[in-house]
Amino acid sequence: MATIVSNALLINGLRNEFVDTYERTRIKQADSKLSLCMDLSVTANNRNHDYAYIEAAPHVKFWPRGETIPTSAMLSKTWNVPIYEWAMRVPWSKWDRKDDQTGSLVEMAKQAATSAALLPERMFFDLLTGGTSTLPATVTASDGANLFITTSRFGQSAGNELTPTGVSGAIDVLRDYYLAMNLFRDYQDGQGQPLHSGDVIDQGTVVVYPLEMSEVMEMAFLQKRTATGISAAGDITGTLIGAAATTNLTHDSGKDVTLWPSPRLTVADDWYIFLKGAKKSMFYVTREEVQEFSSLEGDNNGDHTRDTAEEYIQWEQRSGAGIGLPYDVIKMNT
């Protein structure tokens, strides 16, 4: 019989001042910044869903007199997103539950249900890194390519993955940030015209990075002055020939930059920039919310507990995740 209770919890007179050790842990909710980078409102009514969009409309062209009117067909894109089943059962002996001196067994076991709130965040980081720590398979974008590529995309040869200057100092991070922002502005809509409006760019960004970069990121985006170097010619540089403390452009210009350090990123120097105002390419699909089922001594809903003295609570959920057209995010791949 599976059990989650050790014999130590059954000792008479056991003190329970520390019974709440794991009650306030991160298991109960996703990071609040997730909704800035991922669409959490998509729902499903089947186990597989086909999504589609019509590509950018053509732009009017000069029509010389006497010639046939310029014509361009509308194109479309479709892709499929599967829905998966997610579940967890936590069993114990009913005798252990009755003898548990902390009286917290069932309450703590129910944290498995609250952990379902983390599924969207766990899927998000799988999508972001191309991983499968949560999702059973890697996911490609709606155009059939990986989320990040270094070949032509949105009319730019660099795609949406750049090689940054470095991460050793704030001045390097800021330069790379503006390099990415310029790339966002250069994106084309598939018809040779700008993809993002200035209003979309000006709504701000979310910078997602590993914990190892916390110091340099906060120096780059939060402090009012940035330590830089001055070259022999007087140019601002990352090489410290002469030290200087210059004003921080992103701070002084009032740009809206939200920092999101995450322990879920394991590559120490790779970071990501999301446009807050653009349509979110990554999305979480809900088919069925979390449902709870149990076999407890007082349930009278089956012979399992009566025959084995094993009780359990289990939770089931159905959901998935996908990637649309990723013009809202750029990766800095160091």
N, C-alpha and C positions, 0 to 999 in steps of 0.2 A: 504494500500500500504506500502510495506517495504521501509525504507529509511535509509540512513547512514548520513544524514545531520541534524544537530541540528539547531534550530532557531537562535542560537547565531552566526552561520556562515553567516547569511543573513543580519546582521546589516550593514547599510550604514556606510562607513568610517572605517570599521574594518581594523586594522593593520595586516600585514602578515609576520612580521620579523621572526616568529617562525613556519612558514608553513613547514619547513624542519625537524621538530622535529623527525619524524620517518623515514626519508629518508635514514639514514645511519645505520639502525638497522640490526641485525643479520639475518633478514628474507630472505635476498637475496642470501645467499650462505651457503653450508654445510661446516663443518670444513675440512680444508685441510688434516688433518691426517686420515680422513675416508678411503681414498684410500689405506692406509697402512694396514688396517684391514679388508676391505671388497672389493670383486671383483665387480666393477661397469660396467663391459664390457659385461655382459650376455644379450642377446636379446631373444625375443620370437616372434612366429608368430601364436599363438593360445591362448585360454583362460585357458588352463591347459597344463602343460608340464611335461613329464616324463623324468627324467635324470637317467643316469646309469654310472657305472664304473666297470671295471674288477679289482678284488682284487689282492693283491700282488702275483707275480709269485712264485712258490715253488723254493727252493734252492737245488742244487745238493747234493746227499748223496752218501755215500760209497756203492759200488755195489759188493758184494762178488761173486767170481767166482762160476758159476754153479747155481746161484739163479736168480729169475726173476728180471728184472730191476725195481728200485724204481719208483713208479708212483704216481702222485698227480694231481687231476683235478683242472682246473681253475674255480674259483667262481666269481660271479658278484653280484652287488647290484643295485636296482632301487628304485626310490622314486618320488613323484609327488609334483609339486609346482603350486598352482593356481595363476592366474592373476586377479587382482581386478581393479575396476573402481574408480577413484578419481576425485572429481570435486568441484567447488565452483562458485556460482553466486553472484554477488554484484549488487543489484538494487538501483535505486534512482528515484525521480521525475525529469522530464526534467526541470520543473520550478525551483526546488532547484539548479540544475546544473547551470542554467542561472543566478541565483541570488547569487550563492556562491561567497562571497567577497574575498576568498583566491585564487580562480581560480585553486585549486589543487585537486578537488574532483576526477576527472577521473584518474589523474596521481597516486594519492595515492591508489585508488581502484585497480589499476593494480599491486600493490604489492602482491595481492593474487596470481597472476600468478608466480611472482618470488619466492614465498614461496614454489612452487613445487620443487625447488632445494633442499629443506630440507627433502624431502620425504625419500631419501636413508638413511640419518642420523637418522631420526626418526624411520625408520624400523630397522636399525642396533641396536639401543638401546632396541627396543622391543625384537629382537632376543637374545641380550646379557643377558637381565634380565628375559626372559620368559614372558614379559608383553604384553598387548593388548591396550596400549594407542593410537597406530596408526593402527596396523594390527588388523583385526577383530577376529583372533584366534591365539592361541599359536602355535609355529612352533617347530617341532622336527628335529633332525639331520637325515642324510641319513641312519644311522643304526637303526632308530626307537626309539632311546632313547632321553632324553632331551639333550640340548647342553652341560650341565655340569652334571656329575654323580660322585658319590664317590665309585662306584663298578667297577669291572674289565673292563678295556678298554685299548687297545693298549698294552696288555700284562702286565699291572700294576694294582694291586688291588686297588690303590687309584683313578683310573679313571683320570679325569682331573679337579678335584676340591679338594683343600687342605684346611686344617685348619691352619692358620698362627700362628706364635708365638705371634704376637700382632702388634699394630700400634702406640704404645706410643712413640717410638723413632726410629731414623734412623737405629741403629744397628739391631733392630728387623726386619725392612723392608728389609734390605740387606740380612739378613739370610734367610728370606722367599723367596726372589728373587732367591737366589742360590738354595734353595730347589726346586723351580719350574724349574729352568734351568736343574738341575740334573734329574728331572722327565722327561723333554723333551728328554734328552739324553738316558734315560732308555726305552723310548717307543719302542715297537716292531712292526714289519710290518704285523703281523698275521701269519708269518712263522718262528717265533722265532729269527729273526735277527733285528738289530737296524733299526728303522724307519727313523730317521733324521741323515743326514750326519753332520760332523763337520762344513762343509761350510755353511749349512743352519743355524745352531746355531750361527755361528760367524757373520752372516749378521745383527744381532742386534734385538732389541725388541721394542715394543710399550707398555707402561704401562698406562692403562686407569683407572681412579679413580675419586671419588667424590671430589668436591671442598673442603670439610672439611679436606681432607688429603693433601692439597697442601703444607703446611709447612713441614711436615715430609717427603714427597716425594722429595721435592727440597733439603732438607737436606741430604737425602739418596743418591741422584743421581747427584746433581749439585755442592755441595760444596766440596772443596778439602780435608777438614778434617772433621771427624765425631766424635761427642761427644759420648763417650761410658763410661761404668763403668768397674772397675777392682775389681775382687773378692778377698777374703782374700788369695786365692791360687795364685793370679796373673793372672787369666784367664779373657779374655774379656767377659763382661756380660752386660745385660741391667740394672742390679741392681747397683746403684751407691754407692759402698762402698768407692771407691776412684775414683775421676774423671780423665778422660784421653781424649786426643784429638788424635785419630789415623788417619793415612792416609786413604782416601776413596778408597777402592779396585776397585770399578767399574769406578771411575773417573781416577785413576792413570793407570789402565790397558787399558784405551782407549775404553772401551766397548761402543757400539752404543745403547744408551737407549733414546728413544723419549718419553717425558711425555705428556699425554693428560688428563688434568683435565676437567671434564664435569659437568655442572649443571643438566644434564639429569639423573644422577645416584643419587638415593635418599637414599640408604642404606649407612650410613656414613663411614663404615669401610671395605666394600667389594671392592676389586680391581682385575684387570685382566692383564695378560701378554700375548702379541701376538708375535709370531715369524715373523719377516719381510720376511725372506727367504722362509718360507713354503707356500704351496698352500693355499690360503685363503678359509676357509670353508664357511664363510658367503658371500652371493652374492645377488645383486640387479638385478632384471629382468625387462627390458624395453620392453613393447609391443607396446605402442604408446606414443610418446613424447607429451608435452603439446600442446593442440590446443585451440584457442580462438574463441568464438562466441559472437555475440552482437546483441542487439536490440536497436538501437539509432535513434534519430529523422531523421537523414539523410540517414539511411541505405536503406529504402524502401524494406525491406526484410520480412515484415510481418505486421499484423494489431495490434499486441500487443501494441506497443508504441503509435500508432495513436489512439487506443481505450481507453487507460488507462493513457497516459502521463507518464507511467513508462518506464524508460530505464534500461538496464542492460548490463553487460559484464560477460560472464562465461567462465570457463576454464575446460577442461577435459583431463584426462590422464589415461593410463592403465599400471599397473606395479605390481610387486610382489617381494617377497624375500624368500630365502630359506637357508638351512644349509646343507653343504656336510659333510665330515668326519672331525670332529673338533680336529685334531691333532696339530693345530696351536695356540691354546689358552688354558690357564689354569686360573681358577678362585681361588682367595684367599677369602674364605668365613669365615669371622671372627665370 
